[in-house]
Structure formats: C-alpha cells, structure tokens
C-alpha cells in the first residue's frame, strides 16, 4: 500500500522502530541484505564515524565537502571560528578521510586474501 508524504511522516517512528532516524534504519536494512545475499563471498562492512578533512593525503586539511565536519574544518581554517566551547565531557567522534580510505583499502585486501 502506497503512502503519501504526510502519512509517511506520521508513521515514520513506528516504521523505523528503535532506530534514531531513517538513515540508520536504511543502513541496517542494506547491511542485513548484504549478509543474506553474499553467498560464499567474504564481506566487509566498514562503518566509520563522522568523516572529517584529511590528516595527510592528498594534503593536510583536504575536503571535498562543506557538509558536517567539513564545514567546521573549513570555518576553523578560514579563521571564522576560533574556538568551540564544550564542557570537556563531549568527544568529537570524527576520523580523517585519508584514514578511512586507507582503512577500506587495507580491510578489503585482507578480506580478499582470507579463505
């Protein structure tokens, strides 16, 4: 049964259950589908936290997006933000993009070599 956008918005919470949003819900659906359909293929699901600008490669501070962590990095590098107030209890759960890409390459190579 098809739902119009209003009906879907009203039913969203009951449809996604315990997931905080549709993004995490659909990621979970995709991962379950991959696990069910993979057959005898090795499978890697690489789930980094928030991806930030690069640490070293292709050069320090490189980013291709001003969304999320990229926007904050850009504002800091332009001198528009000088400090971020926090209580000391919060942690910035970010990882540089080059660490993510290198991790994907290494993990995929390892997974492909495991019998």
N, C-alpha and C positions, 0 to 999 in steps of 0.2 A: 504494500500500500504506500503510495507516494504521499509525502507531507509537504505542505507549503512552508516557506521560511518561518512564518510565525509559529506554526505547530511544532516545527523542529526546534526552535529556540525554547519553547515551553517544555519540550520533552527531553532536552539535551541531558540534564543531570540524571534522569532515570535511565537514559540510553548508555551513558558512559560509566555509570556506577561509581566506583571508588576513585577513578582517575580524576586528577585535578582539572584537566582540560581535554579538548578533542585532539590536540597534538599528541599528548602522551598516550591517549586511547588508541589512535590510529597507528602509532609506532608499535604498540603492543600487538595489535592485530597483524601488522606486517611481519613482525618477528615470529609470531606463532605460525603464520602461513609458511614462512621460510623453513621453519623447523619441520613442519609436517610434510612439505613438498620436496625437501632436499634429497631424498633417497639416500644413496651411499656417498654423497659428496660431503667433504668437510665444509663446515660453516663457521664463519667468524661474524659476530655481531659486535661492532666497535661502537661504543657509546660514550663519547667524550662529554665533559661538562660544557660550559659556555666557551666557545672558541673565540680567542682574542687575537690581536695582531701578533706578528711573528716575533720570535726571540732572536733568530739569526738569519734565516733563509726565507726569501731570496735576499732580504736585507733587514736589519733591525727595524721593527715597527711597521712592516708592510701589512696592509689590509686591503681587501677588495670590497669592503662594505662598511658603511657607517651605521649599520643596524647593531643593536645590542652593545656588546663590549667594544666593537669597532668604533662606535660613535663616542664612547667615553675616552678611548685611547686617542682619538683624533682631537677631541676638545682639550685634553691634557697636553698633547704635543703642540698644539697651537697656542698654548698659554691661556686658554679661556677658562680652564678650571685649574685652580692652584692646589686645592685640597679637597678631599672627600671626608666629611665628618662621619665618624662612626664611633661606637661605644667601645670597640676593641673586642667585642664578643662575636661580631659578624665576620665571616670569612668570605673572601672573593673566590668563588669556585669557578675559576677560569683556567684555560690552558692555551698556550700559544699555538697558532695554526700550523707552524712547521713541526711541532712536537706531535700533533695529531696526524699530519700527512706521513711523517716518518714512521709513526706507530702503526698506521694502516699498512704501509708497505712491508714492514718487518713482520707484522702479525699475519698478513696474507701469505708471505713467503714461507713462514713457519708452518702455517696450516696446510699449505700446498705440499709440503715435504713430509707431513705426518701420514703414515699409512694406517 
